[in-house]
Amino acid sequence: MRAGRASASLFDALHAALMACDVEDKCARVHALKAAFDAGRLSLDGAPPASAIDCGRPPRPELVPPNRLRKRRPGSPEGHAALLHAIAHIEFNAINLALDCAYRFRDLPEAFYRGWVDVAAEEAAHFTLVRERLQALGSDYGQFAAHDGLWEMTVLTASDPLARMALVPRVLEARGLDATPPIMNKLRAIGDDATCEVLDIILRDEVGHVALGDHWFRYFCAREGLAPEPTYLALIAQFNAPWPKPPLNVPARRQAGFSESELAILAAPRGSGDA
């Protein structure tokens, strides 16, 4: 942080963006705080994080258990819009995940905060791009039900940055690396090349997001004297985190930091590995 220039707290700005409910206001706050942090106008001083694990969100979409969501087959106009809505919801949640990560965990190297602020800004850009595609179909964010699985894992890992890095970037977000190419194939089949161009951007950026989580997961393991790979599998089992669904996007996962031994275990059906 450039001395003498910072006059406000990064953590206050992060909390204000995290608790913003309007989607456009949240995205604007994220981009503004990134610009201020990059310019040296925000310090790493501030009050301790709030004990409550909460985030701002609009009144819709309605949040329901995953088994109450309808299948999102893009062959019909409604199914096409529902699929894009599901992607938009993931990106909106990802904004809050990155904001909470930078806000909640303190006394870490400045690079940790810079990394997750950058991720929050990229997730806000992703959400806006997907929402524009959804609007082009005559729909909008909030018009379909959604589930809250991503945020639920954020709550479960709120007291442990090692578990957060393992289970949010390296489990939940890594699943997006696997899921995106098949989704793009479905969208190409119905001629939605415009959304595929957006998903190309998202996939490229998400490799970097998972890699950032991998870097800090290994940092926390080293700090605690833990071996990363058995620790990762143990945390998946401890938190009953979802096992990846085949096929794995092996090149993307490899680029994001997964080892060959991890990829071999994750490619096996759950129960045949060490988790």
C-alpha positions in Angstrom: 0.0 0.0 0.0 1.4 3.4 -1.0 2.0 5.2 2.3 0.3 8.5 3.0 -2.4 8.2 0.3 -4.9 5.7 1.8 -7.7 7.5 3.6 -10.4 4.8 3.9 -10.6 1.1 4.7 -10.7 -1.6 2.1 -12.6 -3.8 4.5 -15.4 -1.2 4.9 -15.7 -0.9 1.1 -15.8 -4.7 0.8 -18.5 -5.0 3.4 -20.6 -2.3 1.8 -20.4 -4.1 -1.6 -21.0 -7.4 0.0 -24.2 -6.2 1.7 -25.5 -4.3 -1.4 -28.8 -5.9 -2.5 -29.4 -4.3 -5.9 -27.3 -6.2 -8.5 -26.3 -3.1 -10.5 -25.3 -1.3 -7.3 -23.3 -4.3 -6.1 -21.4 -4.5 -9.4 -20.7 -0.7 -9.4 -19.4 -0.8 -5.9 -17.1 -3.7 -6.7 -15.6 -1.9 -9.7 -15.2 1.3 -7.7 -13.5 -0.3 -4.7 -11.1 -2.1 -7.1 -10.2 1.2 -8.7 -9.7 2.8 -5.3 -7.6 -0.1 -4.0 -5.5 -0.1 -7.2 -4.9 3.6 -6.8 -3.8 3.3 -3.2 -6.8 5.0 -1.7 -7.9 2.1 0.5 -5.9 0.8 3.5 -5.8 -2.6 5.1 -7.0 -1.1 8.4 -10.5 -1.5 9.7 -12.9 -3.0 12.2 -12.8 -6.8 12.6 -15.2 -8.7 10.3 -18.9 -9.0 11.3 -19.6 -12.2 13.2 -22.7 -12.8 11.0 -22.1 -14.5 7.7 -24.4 -12.7 5.4 -24.6 -11.1 2.0 -26.9 -8.7 0.1 -29.0 -10.1 -2.7 -32.2 -9.0 -4.5 -35.6 -10.3 -3.4 -35.6 -12.6 -6.4 -34.6 -15.2 -7.5 -36.5 -17.4 -5.0 -34.0 -19.8 -3.4 -35.1 -23.4 -3.3 -33.5 -26.8 -2.7 -31.6 -28.1 -5.8 -34.1 -30.9 -6.2 -36.9 -28.4 -6.7 -35.3 -26.8 -9.8 -36.6 -27.8 -13.2 -34.3 -29.3 -15.8 -32.6 -26.6 -17.9 -32.8 -28.0 -21.4 -31.9 -25.3 -23.9 -34.0 -26.7 -26.8 -37.0 -24.5 -25.8 -37.0 -20.8 -25.3 -37.9 -21.2 -21.6 -35.2 -23.8 -21.1 -32.7 -21.7 -22.9 -33.4 -18.7 -20.6 -33.4 -21.0 -17.5 -29.9 -22.3 -18.4 -28.5 -18.7 -18.8 -30.3 -17.7 -15.6 -28.5 -20.6 -13.7 -25.2 -19.3 -15.1 -26.0 -15.7 -14.1 -26.9 -16.9 -10.6 -23.5 -18.7 -10.2 -21.7 -15.5 -11.3 -23.7 -13.4 -8.9 -22.9 -15.7 -6.0 -19.3 -15.7 -7.1 -19.2 -11.9 -6.6 -20.3 -12.4 -3.0 -17.9 -15.3 -2.5 -14.9 -13.2 -3.6 -16.0 -10.2 -1.5 -16.4 -12.2 1.6 -13.1 -13.9 1.1 -11.3 -10.6 1.0 -13.4 -9.1 3.8 -13.4 -12.0 6.3 -9.8 -13.2 6.5 -7.4 -10.7 8.1 -3.7 -10.2 8.7 -2.6 -11.9 5.5 -0.2 -10.7 2.8 -1.5 -7.8 0.7 -1.4 -10.0 -2.4 -4.3 -12.1 -0.9 -6.6 -9.1 -0.9 -5.5 -7.8 -4.3 -6.1 -11.2 -5.7 -9.7 -11.6 -4.4 -10.6 -8.0 -5.2 -9.5 -8.7 -8.8 -11.7 -11.8 -8.8 -14.7 -9.9 -7.4 -14.4 -7.4 -10.3 -14.1 -10.2 -12.9 -17.1 -12.0 -11.5 -19.1 -8.7 -11.6 -18.1 -8.3 -15.3 -19.1 -12.0 -15.9 -22.5 -11.5 -14.3 -23.2 -8.4 -16.4 -22.3 -10.2 -19.6 -24.5 -13.2 -18.8 -27.3 -10.9 -17.7 -27.1 -9.1 -21.0 -27.5 -12.3 -22.9 -30.4 -13.3 -20.6 -32.1 -9.9 -21.3 -31.6 -10.5 -25.1 -33.8 -13.6 -24.7 -36.5 -11.4 -23.1 -35.8 -12.6 -19.6 -33.8 -11.2 -16.6 -32.0 -12.3 -13.5 -34.6 -13.2 -10.8 -37.2 -14.6 -13.1 -36.4 -18.3 -12.3 -35.8 -20.0 -9.0 -32.3 -20.9 -7.9 -30.4 -22.6 -5.1 -27.9 -21.4 -2.5 -25.3 -24.1 -2.5 -22.3 -21.8 -3.2 -23.1 -19.5 -0.4 -23.9 -22.3 2.0 -20.3 -23.5 1.6 -19.1 -20.0 2.3 -20.9 -20.0 5.6 -19.5 -23.4 6.5 -15.9 -22.3 5.9 -16.2 -18.8 7.4 -13.8 -19.5 10.3 -11.1 -21.4 8.3 -9.3 -19.8 5.3 -7.6 -23.1 4.5 -11.0 -24.9 4.2 -12.4 -21.9 2.2 -9.6 -22.2 -0.4 -9.9 -25.9 -0.6 -13.7 -26.1 -0.9 -14.8 -23.0 -2.8 -12.2 -22.4 -5.5 -10.8 -25.9 -5.7 -14.1 -27.8 -5.4 -17.1 -25.7 -6.3 -15.5 -23.3 -8.8 -13.4 -26.1 -10.3 -16.6 -27.9 -11.1 -17.4 -25.0 -13.4 -14.3 -25.7 -15.4 -15.7 -29.1 -16.1 -19.3 -28.0 -16.7 -18.6 -25.1 -19.1 -17.5 -27.0 -22.2 -20.5 -29.3 -22.3 -22.8 -26.3 -21.8 -21.1 -24.5 -24.7 -21.7 -27.5 -26.9 -25.4 -27.4 -26.1 -25.6 -23.7 -26.8 -23.7 -24.1 -30.1 -26.2 -26.8 -31.1 -29.1 -24.2 -30.9 -27.0 -21.5 -32.6 -26.3 -19.3 -29.5 -22.8 -18.4 -30.4 -23.0 -15.1 -28.7 -23.4 -16.7 -25.3 -20.5 -19.1 -26.1 -18.3 -16.1 -26.7 -19.2 -14.9 -23.1 -18.5 -18.4 -21.7 -15.1 -18.4 -23.4 -14.2 -15.3 -21.4 -15.6 -16.8 -18.2 -13.8 -20.1 -18.6 -10.5 -18.3 -19.2 -10.9 -16.1 -16.2 -12.2 -19.0 -14.0 -9.0 -21.0 -14.6 -7.2 -18.0 -13.0 -9.7 -17.9 -10.1 -9.2 -21.6 -9.3 -5.4 -21.1 -9.6 -5.5 -18.3 -7.1 -7.4 -20.5 -4.7 -4.9 -23.2 -5.3 -2.0 -20.9 -4.5 -3.5 -19.7 -1.2 -4.6 -23.3 -0.3 -1.0 -24.4 -0.6 0.1 -21.3 1.3 -2.1 -22.1 4.3 -1.1 -25.8 4.2 2.6 -24.8 4.3 1.8 -22.4 7.2 0.2 -25.2 9.2 2.7 -27.9 8.2 0.1 -29.9 6.2 0.5 -32.0 3.0 -1.8 -30.4 0.5 -3.2 -33.4 -1.3 -4.3 -35.6 1.6 -5.5 -32.4 3.4 -7.7 -31.6 0.3 -9.3 -35.0 0.2 -9.8 -35.0 4.0 -11.6 -31.6 3.8 -13.9 -32.9 1.0 -14.9 -35.8 3.2 -15.2 -33.7 6.3 -17.5 -31.2 4.7 -19.3 -33.7 2.4 -18.3 -31.5 -0.5 -19.5 -32.6 -4.0 -17.3 -34.9 -5.9 -16.6 -33.7 -9.5 -19.0 -35.0 -12.2 -17.2 -36.5 -15.3 -15.8 -35.6 -17.6 -13.1 -33.5 -15.9 -11.7 -30.6 -17.9 -8.2 -32.0 -17.3 -6.2 -29.3 -19.2 -8.0 -26.5 -17.4 -7.6 -28.2 -14.0 -4.0 -28.8 -14.7 -3.4 -25.2 -15.6 -5.2 -24.2 -12.4 -2.7 -26.2 -10.2 -4.2 -29.7 -9.8 -1.5 -32.4 -9.8 -1.6 -35.5 -11.9 -2.2 -37.6 -8.8 -5.1 -35.5 -7.7 -6.6 -35.6 -11.2 -6.4 -39.4 -11.2 -8.2 -39.6 -7.8 -10.8 -37.0 -8.8 -11.5 -38.8 -12.1 -12.4 -42.0 -10.2 -15.9 -42.6 -8.9 -16.3 -41.3 -5.3 -15.5 -44.1 -2.9 -12.7 -45.6 -5.0 -10.2 -42.8 -4.0 -9.0 -41.7 -0.6 -11.8 -39.2 0.1 
